[in-house]
Amino acid sequence: MAVGRSFLMITDGNEPAKTTRALESIRALNVPNSEILVGGVPRDEWSHIAFTMEMSDYARAGRLGAMRNLLCQMAFYDKLVVVDDDIMFDPGWYAGMLRYESERSGEWQVLSCRILNPDGSRFWDWKTYFGGVNKLLDYDKTSPHVSITGGLIIMRSWVFEQVQWDAERGFYQAEDVDFSDRLKRAFVDIAFNPYSQVTHDAGYTQRGDYVYRTEA
């Protein structure tokens, strides 16, 4: 595959203004050798920002994994940024990725990064899942129970060739937990980049080691 970054966004099309802002935040990064693909229920006005793919049946059924798999199959570049439609990229996100990659001599497999709530608290950016419960991890800690949120996953294309999402799972069926477990069974390393940041533009807040909804 070509060297670069594919930004792959899934959407149900229900909040087009928010999704437009998310897409614009990616475009504003000015990442060289990159593309933006959108799958789900796309809108015509996004065609000047991204290549769009109709997946309405999957989107309405909440088949998140199926949509992510299809977009990853279409990706042109060797680094995949799989993202939900309410993730806003900080202007320094790309510089943070370059810093992390430089420090690691380019060696990484699957990454999360800082994901903040609108109030500045943490979303599920670096966490464990054990006994049916998510719990935030300190950024400088790790655990055999690390589980990556589905809202933003950064990974090598070769990882996707080995590990895909469960295409049959729907809304609230823990597709991200299942994907994390599949990664670990394949001995894929899940790591954290503290230098890059996004905001999850939704109604959540952090209290201690947990994240809670603030709106229905």
N, C-alpha and C positions, 0 to 999 in steps of 0.2 A: 504493500500500500504506500501511497505518497506520504511524505513527512509533513505533518501539519495537524490541525485540530478541527474536528467535526463537532459542532454544537447541535445536539439532537433533542428537540423539545416536543413533549406530548401535550395535547390540550383537548378539553371537551368543548371549547368554544364558548363557554358560558359567561366569561368575563373578558370580552375582547379588548377593552381599553387597558386592562391590567396586563394582558398578554402582549399587547403592542409595546407597552413600557418595558416589559421583560426582554422582548426581541431587540428593542432599541438599545437597551443596556449592553447587550452582546455586541451589536454592531459598533457601538461607541468605543469598544475596546481596541478596535483596529488591529485585530490579530492577523499577522501575515499568514498566508497559506492556510486559510480557514474557510469553512462553509457553515451555513445554518439550515437545518432541515426541520420542518414542523410536520407532525403527524397527528391525526385525530379528526377534529372538525375545524379545518382551516378557514380563513376568510380571505377574500380577494385582495383586501388592502395590505396583506402581509407579503404579497408576491414580489414586491420590490425589495424586501428585506431577506426573504428566505425562500427556499424551494419547499413547496407544500405537498403533502400526500394525504389523500382522503382515506380515513380509517373510521368512518362514522359509526359503523356497527360495533367495532371494538370499543370506541370511546363511550358510546351509550351504555354498553354492558360493563364498563369499568375494567376492561381487559388491559391493564397497565403494562403487564409484562409482554403481551403480544405486540402492543404498539412499540415498546422499546426494542424488542427483537427486530421488528421490521426496519426501524430506522437505523439500527446498528448494521444491519445487512446492507443498507444503501450507502453507508458512510464511505467517503473517498479517502479520508486521512487516517493516520495511524494512532492518533490520540482522540479518544471519544469523551465528550462532556455531555452526559445524559441528564436532562434537567426537566423539571416541571414548569408549568406555564406561569407560575407566580414567584419565580426566583429572579431577583434583581441583582445584577452584577455590579460590584463596586468598581470604580474606575481603575483602581490599582490591582485588580484581580490577575491580569495577565503578567504584570511585573512580579507579583508574588509567586506565580507559577514558575517563572524563569529563575527567580532566586532559589526556590525550593529545588528545582531540577539541577541547578548549578551546584548546590551544596551536596546533593546526592549523586553527583556525576551522571545525572540522567537516569539513575536506576530507581524505578518505582513500577508498581503493577496496578494497584487500585488505590485511589485517594478520596478522602473527604477534605473539606476545608471549613473555615469558620462560616457558620450559617446563623445569622442573627434574626431575631424577631423584630417587628417594627419599633418596639420600645427599647431596643438595644440589648436585650437579654438574649441568651442562647436558645436556639432551636436544637433539634436532635442532631447536632453536627458531628459529635464524637461521643459514642455511647456504647453501652453493653446491652445485650438482651439475654436475660437468664431467668428461668422460672416464670416465663410469661410476662416479665416486667422490663421496660426500658429504664436505663439509669445513665445520666450523663457521666462521662469520664473527664478528668482534668486533661488539658491538652498535652501535657508532657507524660501521660501515663498510657499504658496499653493493657490488654487483657485477652485471654483466649476466647472471651465471650463478646468481643467487638462485633458490632452489627451496624452496617452502613445504611443510612436512610435512603429511600428511593428518590427523594426530592432532588438530589444532586450527587451524581457518581461520576468520577473522573477515572478513566481506565484506558489501558492499551487495547488496541484492536485485537491483538492475539489472545487477550483474556476472553473477549467475547467469543472467539472461535472455539474456546474450550468450555465456556460456561455461559448459558443463556438463562433468561427469566422463564418461570413457569407460565406458559402462554394461556393456561386455562383459568388462572386465578383472577378474581374480580375485586371490586372495591372491598376494603376492610378484611381481606383474606391474607394479610401479612406477606405480600409478595416480596417486600424488601428483606424481611427476616429470612425467608426461604432462599432468596438470592445470595444473601450473606453466607448462609449455611452451605450453599453450593460452592461458593468461592473457597471457603475454608476446607471443604472436602477435597477440592482440587489443589490444595496447598498454595493458593494465591494469597499474597500478602496484602492486607488492608492497612493503609497508613494514613497519616494526617498531615496536611500542609497548613501550618499556622499563619502563613504569610498572605494567603488569598482569602477574600471575604465576599459573601453575598448576603442579601436580605430576603427572608421568606415573607412575602407581603401577604400575610394572613393573620387571623386572630388567635395568636398564641403568646404565652409568656412563660418565663422560667421562674420556678420557686425551688431553691436549693438544687438538688440533683435531678429535678424532674421538670417536664414541660407540660403546660396545661392550656386548654382552649380558653379563650376569653370571650368567644362569641359562638352562637349555635351554628 
